[in-house]
Structure formats: structure tokens, C-alpha cells
Amino acid sequence: MRPVLAAWLVLSLLAEMGAEELCGAPPATPSHSIPAPQLSAEERLSPHMPESLRCDACHAIAFQIEEQLRKAEGKVGRKALSESDYVEVLERSCMRGWESYGVQELDGEKRLAGPGLPRQEPMTVTVTGGPWPGRMSKMCHSYVGERGEAQIYEAHRLGSAALRELLCHGEKGACASGKAAGPHPPKVLQNEL
């Protein structure tokens, strides 16, 4: 009983005297200000993925497709899925799972951020939601429509590098050489030649 009474007495004295006077003020914690990325009108309003973010989006789509197909293969306990199974998985892959993707600014450059994408900094602001999930879903459906479910599944069976090559790095891919190298030079108009 005495130790409890002594502790109560010390605490009440500290409260009366002010703990800050006795112990000093708590150390100031450094504050950091991290601005949100400044989005252009196209980045905020367009229903389409901005050209500068398409390569990142393609890699995210390849990652999500790969993950969903791998999970489906694990559930059925077989190495390969039937055509109806992989078609269903690809359709589901394109319809959901995009809410965690958004844009962040890294070293003055806007980049897509989310699962399966490199260069994500923990001390940056990522703008998610809004148009990003719809844009990702639309691009995913476009890839499945252009390449076909069978070709995508075949590439998946060869490995994630083959799937990324098929979707992102081919001749017409979003990451084809020259496309992902940064901003394009302004196009010269016909009458300026």
C-alpha cells in the first residue's frame, strides 16, 4: 500500500508543478512537408491513361494478370488451366484490383505507383482512386482484346518476363524503345516543314 501511496503523491506533485517545468519540454520532432503531385488537366480528367504513365501501367497490369493466373493455378491444383478457366481469370483480373494504384512524383517525374511497380518511395504522396482504377481496367481489357487470352496465358506459362515482353515491350508495346524514354519532342506540323 505504501509504494502505491508514494507513487500517487509523486504523480500529484508533478501534475501540480507541471511536468514540463520539472522534466523540460519534450524534444521537438522534425516535421516534413511532402507535397502531392501536381496533375495536369489530362492526368486529372482524361478517361485514358496519360502517355507518360502507360509503361508503368503496363507493368502493373502484367503483374496483376500474373498474380491472378498463379492463384487460379494453385486453387485447381494443376499446372495448366483450361481455356474457360484462364479466360474467366483474365476477365476478372481486368475488372477489379486497381484501387491501390495511383500516381506519385519522384525526382520531379510523375510515376504510377502500386503493387508490382518499382521505385516507390515511402515518403511521397500517392494520389489513388479517382480516374486511375478505371484507366487501369480499360488498358487491361485492351491488352486482352488485342493479344488474346490464349497468347497471354501462353506467355504467362513461359514466365513473368515473357508476359511483360508480350504486353509491354513488343513493337507496339507501351514500353517500346523510344516510348518510355521520357517526354516526346513536339511534333512538327505539316505546314512547318
N, C-alpha and C positions, 0 to 999 in steps of 0.2 A: 504494500500500500504506500509506503514511504517513497519508493522510486517514482511511482505514478504521480504522487503529490508534488515531488520535486520537479518533475518534467512539466507538469501543469503550471507551476509557479514560474519556471524559466520561460515558458512559451508566453505566458500572460505578460511578463516583464518585457519580452521582446516586442510583443504587439503594442504595448504602451509606448515604448521608446522609439518604435519604428525600426523595423529590421534593416532598412536601408542605412540608417544612421550608424547602427552597430556594425553591420557587415559590409557596408559600402554598396554602391549601386551595382546592379548586375552588369557584366561586361556587355558592351554594345555589340550586337550581331551585325555583321556586314550585310548590307542589302544589295540585291542585284536587280537590275531592271532589264527585262528581256522583252523587246517589242514584238508584236505579232507581225507576220509578213504583210507587206503592203501589196494587195492583189490588184491587178489591172481589171478593167471592165470585162475583158474576155475571161479572165480567171474567175471572176465572181459570177458572171451572168450567162455565159455560153453553155448550151447543153452538151457541147463536145469537149473532149479533153484538149487543153491547150497543147500546141505542137511541142513546146519546150518540156512538157511533162510526159509525153507519150512513151518514151523509152522506159522511164521509171514505172509507168502504169503497166506496160507490157510485162516487165519483170515481176510485178506484183500479181498479175493475172496468171502467169506461168506458175508462180509459187502456189497460188490458191488452187489451181487445177491439179497440180502435182499432189498437194496435200489431200485434196478430196478423193482423188483416184487411189492414192495409197491407203487411205482409211477404208474405202469401199473394198479394196482387195483384201485387207486384213479382216473385215467383217465376214466375207464369204469363205475365207479360209482357203482360197485358191490363188494360184499365181496370176491367172488372167481372168478378166471379167468377160461376160458375154456381151454381145453388141448392145442388147437392150439395156443391160446394166450400165455400161460406160456412157451410153447416150443419156440416160437418166442422170447420172452423176455430173456430167458436163453441163446439162441444163440447170441443175440445182446449183452448181458451182458459180454460174454466171448470175444467178438471181439473188444471192444473199452472201453476207460475209464481208461486205465492203465498208461497213460503218467505222472501222478503225483506221481507215486511210484518210489522209489529208495532206496539206502542203505546209512545209516549213521553209524557212530561209536559212541557208548555211553558207557562210562566207559571201554574202551578197547574192547568192544564187538560189532561186526557188527550186525545191526538190519535193517529190512526193515521198511521204513517209508512211510506214505501216509494216505489218509482218512480211518478212521475206525481202525487205529492201535494205541496202547498205547505207552507211553514212548518216545514221540517226543520232542526233545529239540529245542527251538528256536535259540540257539546259537551254532548250529552244521552245518556242511556242508553235504548236502544230494546230492548224485550222482544219478540223474534221467536220463531217456532216455536210450540210448544205448540198451543193451540186456534186461533190466527189463520189459518193456511192453510186449515184445514177450514171455518172460518166464511166466509172469502172465497169459497171454491169453492161452498159452499152458496148464498150470496147470488147469485153469478154464475148458477148453474143456475136459481135462482128468477126472475131477471130475464129470462133467455132463455125460460123457460117461460111467464111472464106476458105478455111483449111479443111473443114470436115471432121466429124467426130472420129472416124477411123484413122485418119492421118495423125490427129492429135494423140489418140490413145497409143498408136504405134510408136510415136516419138516418146511418150511417157514410158513405155516399156523399155526403151533404149537408155533412159536416164534423164535426169533433170536438165543436163546440158543440151541434150538433143531437143527437148521440148522448148527450151529457151531459144535455141538456134532456129527452130521451125517458126515460132511465133514472133520473135523479136529481131533476129539478126539476119534473116534472109534478105534477098534483093529488095523486097518491098517492106521489110520489117521496120518497126518504129526506131530501132537502134542501128539501122544500116549505116555504114560509114558515111560520114558527112551529115547525117540527120541529127545525131546526138552530140555533135561536136560544139554545140553552142548556138548562139543566135545566128540566123541566116543573114547574109548581106542583103540589102534591099534589092528587090528585083528591078531591073531596068525596063521601063515601059517601052513598048514598040516604037512610039514616036520619038523617043530619046536616042535611038540608035543612030 
